[in-house]
Amino acid sequence: MKEQFKKFLNEEQDPKAIEKITSKLTDLLMKGEEVGYIAVQKKPAITVFPDSIVLTNKRIIICKPKNLGLSMDFTDYTWDDIASTFVKENILGSEFSFGTKTDLAVSIDYIPKIQARKIYTYAKEQLDLLKNPVQTATPIQEIVEEAEPEFEDEIEEVETEEVTSFAEILPAAPVVTETFEPLPTQPAGERKLSDLSKEELFDKLQNYKKLLDNGLIMQGEYDAYKKEILSYM
């Protein structure tokens, strides 16, 4: 952990203050949280326990030692709560301040100018990321539309084959032919049609019609009788 924070000793930070802060940050950092910069207060007079400000990718942490450096107060503000940041350069160091969305103003003075500029730049970058989040480019997958297999012709062929096979399987419809039995020979004693008068022939035809209506003879038989009778009228 100490090796990781050596990079923050390049802009006049107090090594002892950095060491104390790093020993505390081990338990403070959340999962995925990384420290971006640490600035340490440097007053004109000798400051044994300077205040510090830590900027991470998730929040700003104000560190204030107390009880002669035996303990320390930590106050953090997430980037979502921060509305603006400011740097004011004075003759002796700079003052870094920021305002929250709840109109709370927080400042820490006597920050060396180079450190104040670094934390101001880092803060601006984090706020810009919130306003314009970087969207990771997802690879564009080409959607290849698979050509649907042509089944229409095959279906037509199958249907034709099925019809053909059905025609082969089904037996041929029997041909119904009407066979007409010859007219029964007239019993002995009954007069022939040629000997009957037209009135008698008409009555005979009416009798056959009644037999047909009662279902006693077939239509074909009736037609044959009718044809024969009409030939004598």
Secondary structure, DSSP 4 states (H G I P E B T S, - for coil): -TGGGGGGGSSS--HHHHHHHHHHHHHHPPTT--EEEEEE---SS--SS--EEEEESSEEEEEEEETTTTEEEEEEEEGGGEEEEEEEE-SSSEEEEEEETTS-EEEEEEE-HHHHHHHHHHHHHHHHHHHSPPPPPPPPPP---PPPP--HHHHHHHHHHHHHHHHHHSPPPPPP----PPPPPPPTTSPPGGGS-HHHHHHHHHHHHHHHHTTSS-HHHHHHHHHHHHTT-
